[in-house]
Amino acid sequence: MKVRHVDWYPDEWLSGTAELTAVERGVYVTICSLIYSRGGPIRGERRELSRLCNIHGNALNRTMERLITLGKIVENGPEISVKRCGIELEKARNRHGKALENGEKGGRPSKKINGIEKPDGFQDEKLTNQPTNLEEVSKEKDDANASSKNVTVDGGSNGRAYRLPTDWQPSPENLAFCTGLGLDPARVIPEYVDYWGAEGGQRARKTDWQKTFRNRCRQLADAGRGNAGRGPRNNRPGAGSLLAALDLLSSQGGTDDQN
């Protein structure tokens, strides 16, 4: 039986979290919601909780330690629990059991009390497409973020910073820009993707990866790095540069920027 409803006391929440920062409140309410969704303590590595809360691992560790010190959460090995959540879940299950018992004594309970419709409380069937563990919730959140960015081939994500997709490719214009600076896209693109893929933290999130790519090309051209990103000197801007760039993009999976 999955609990569909638990009591929520806003005044108690506000007073009980008054000493917490906004980040601490966000992590705390996320943990509580996961416990209610799963029906008990959650299990999972902190790095998964870090992805779900969109917070750096070190910052999450500091936040978790403070919540533990304040007695807000309890960490027992891989399990994370909240005492109040356990109490509310037990109360919800008792209400459901009592309703079933009353129904067995007098038939199915009426849907109305004094002519007023009663809201649906619990259902024994599981919710469809509702994740019940930390890893599933985290993956669902990542998929939702990826689909909501609406990134175009020219870059940009409606002003919202995001990580570089692993299958990122420059636009045709940026390929021409790269070759126009005398650089070899076949060397520059993998270096660019590997570098930003290995970076972490807020620095690894950009609102426009196409513009960031152009800046990288300018840096390589200004640095005069020789073979590191540069093609042969006779492969300077010319009539075939744009065609060569488009041929390269086509061979690497098309001209659409995928995110």
Secondary structure by P-SEA (a helix, b strand, c coil): ccccbbbbbaaaaaaaaccccaaaaaaaaaaaaaaaaacccccccaaaaaaaacccaaaaaaaaaaaaaaccccccccbbbbaaaaaaaaaaaaaaaaaaaaaaaccccccccccccccccccccccccccccaaaaaaaaaaaaaaacccccccccccccccccccccccaaaaaaaaaacccaaaaaaaaaaaaaaccccccccccaaaaaaaaaaaaaaaccccccccccccccccaaaaaaaaaaaaaccccccc
